[in-house]
Amino acid sequence: MPYRIIISKAKDKMNHSIEHLHHEFNGIRTGKASPTLVEDIRVEAYGSNMPLKEMAGISTPESRLILIQPWDQNTVPAIVKAIQSSSLGITPVDDGRVVRVPIPELDEERRKELDKHVKHMAEEARVVIRNIRREKNEKLKNMKKNGELTEDDLRDSEKQMQKLTDDFINKIGEALKHKEEEIFTI
């Protein structure tokens, strides 16, 4: 059945959207240290703009501390500057060789802001999923119009596409619920 390929491609695209959402959620500070909070921060070094993970080892020796060990100690000031100018709102400590990033407790107001932000991110992911469904359904309708699909195949494929969409929307809801629990856990 030619429509199975379209549904398979839709599933792949939807999986990619979910993976992207999880990556975005991992970059949101929830009061505990995680390398994903800083690994994608862009650092101006060697005449270019590089992600931090490409120029330093990043670890979490304690639950509230991120330790950044640059491969070249000359980049420490640039790393500190990049973290300070990021939207994380955290202040790094530089000892000349490594950068320590203490993660402070979140106050109630900041938790509410983060909750609002993750809800917005989840809604954007839902829109992406729905757009994938719409795009693939249009392709299926064109196949029907061109005689490549029967009416029954079109109806079956649209049902499968809707079920796939519902499954991924539910996955987004589960990811959002998990992230909200993480944000509000003190």
N, C-alpha and C positions, 0 to 999 in steps of 0.2 A: 504494500500500500504506500503510495507516494506521500500521503499526508503524515505518515508516521515520522518521516524525516523532519518535517516542519515542526511537529510536536517535540521531537528530540532536540532540535536546535533551540526551541523555546525554553525547554527545560534547562539546557546548558546556560543560556543567557540568564535565566532566573536564578540558577545556582550562583553564577558569577555576581549577581546583584546582592544576594544574601551574604556571600563571602565579603564583599565590599562593605556591607553594613556592619558585619562583625568586626572587620578591621577598624572601621570608623569608631565603633563603640569602644574598642580596646584602647583607643587614643584619648578617651575621656577620663579625666582624673576623678577617682572616687574615694580618695583618702588613703589608698594603699599604693605602694610603689609597683610600677610595672615598666619594663623597658620600652613597651609600645608607646608610652606617654611621650618619649623624647626621640625615638629612633628616626622619625621622619622629619624632624626639625631641620631646616635648611641652614647650613653653615657656610659663610663666605670664607673660603680658604684656597690657597694655591691658584688664585685668579679665577675661580669658578664657584658655583653654588652647589654644595654637595649635601646629601642627607647625612645626618650624624652617624647612622649605623655603618656608613662606608668609611668612616675615619676614626672610629673608636670602638672599644669593647664596652658594652653596656650590661650591667648586672644589678641585681637587687640583693645585697647582702643582708638587709633587714627589711621588715615589712613597710617601713616608712622612709626608706633611703634608696636612691638610685645612684650607682657609682659609675662614672664614665671615665674610662682609661684611654686617652687618645694614643694612637700609635706614634704620633709626633707631638712632643710636649710643646712645640712652638705654636700649636693650634689651640691651646687651652684658652687664651683670651678670646679668640673668635667663637669658641664653643660657648663660653660664658655669655658673651654678648648675644648670641643667637637664642639661647634659652631665656635670657632676660627679656628679649623683644618678642618672644612667642606669646600666644594667648593663654598659656597655662597659668600665669599668675604665680609662679614660684621663683624663689631666689636661689641660684646656685652658689656653692661655696668652692672657691678655687684655692688649692694649696701649691700651685705651680706644676704639679705632676698629674694630678687627677682632679676631676670635678665631682663634688658631692651635691646631690640635689635632694634636700630633705622635703618630704611631702607632709604639709601640715594638715590638721583636721579640717574638714569642711564644716562651715557654719550652715544653719538652716536656710538662710537666704540663697547661698551658693548652691545648695542641694536642689532647691526649687528651680533655679536657673538651669542647672544641668538637666533636670527632669524635663523641662520645657524643650531644651535643645535636643535631647534624645528622642522625644516624641516627634519633633519636627523632622529629624533624620529618618525615623521610621516611616513617617508619612511620605517623604520623598521616595523611599524604597518601594512603598506600595504603589506609588504613581508609576515608577519604572516598570514594575511587574505588570500593571494594567496596560501600559503602553506596549509591552512585549506581546501581551495577549491580543491587543487590538491589531498590531502590525501582522501577526501571524494569522489571525482570523481573516484579515483582508486578503492575504496571500491564498488562503484556502478558498475564499469566495471567488477569487480570480481563477483558480484552478477549476472550480465548478463551472464558471462561465465559459472557460475554454474547453470544457468537456473532459477534463482530466479526472474529475471526481463525479460520483453520482450524488444525488440528493441525500441518500442515506449515509454515504461516506462523509459528506459535509456535516450533517447533523451529528454523527458520531464523533467526528474530529472536534467540532465545536464543544461538545459535552466534555471530551477529554481535556481540551484546552481550558475550559472553565474549572474543571476539577483540579488541574495542575495549578491554575492561578489561585484557587482557594487554598490549596495546600501551602503555597509559598506565602500567601498573605498571613496564614496561621503561623508559619515559621517566623515571620517578622514580628507578629504579636508576642510569641514566646520569647524571642530575643529581647524585645522591648521590656517585657515583664521582668526578665532576669536582670537587665541593666538597671531598671528602676529599683529593684530590691537591693542591688549592689550600691546604688547611690544613697539610699536611705538607711542602709545598715551602718550603725554607729560603732 
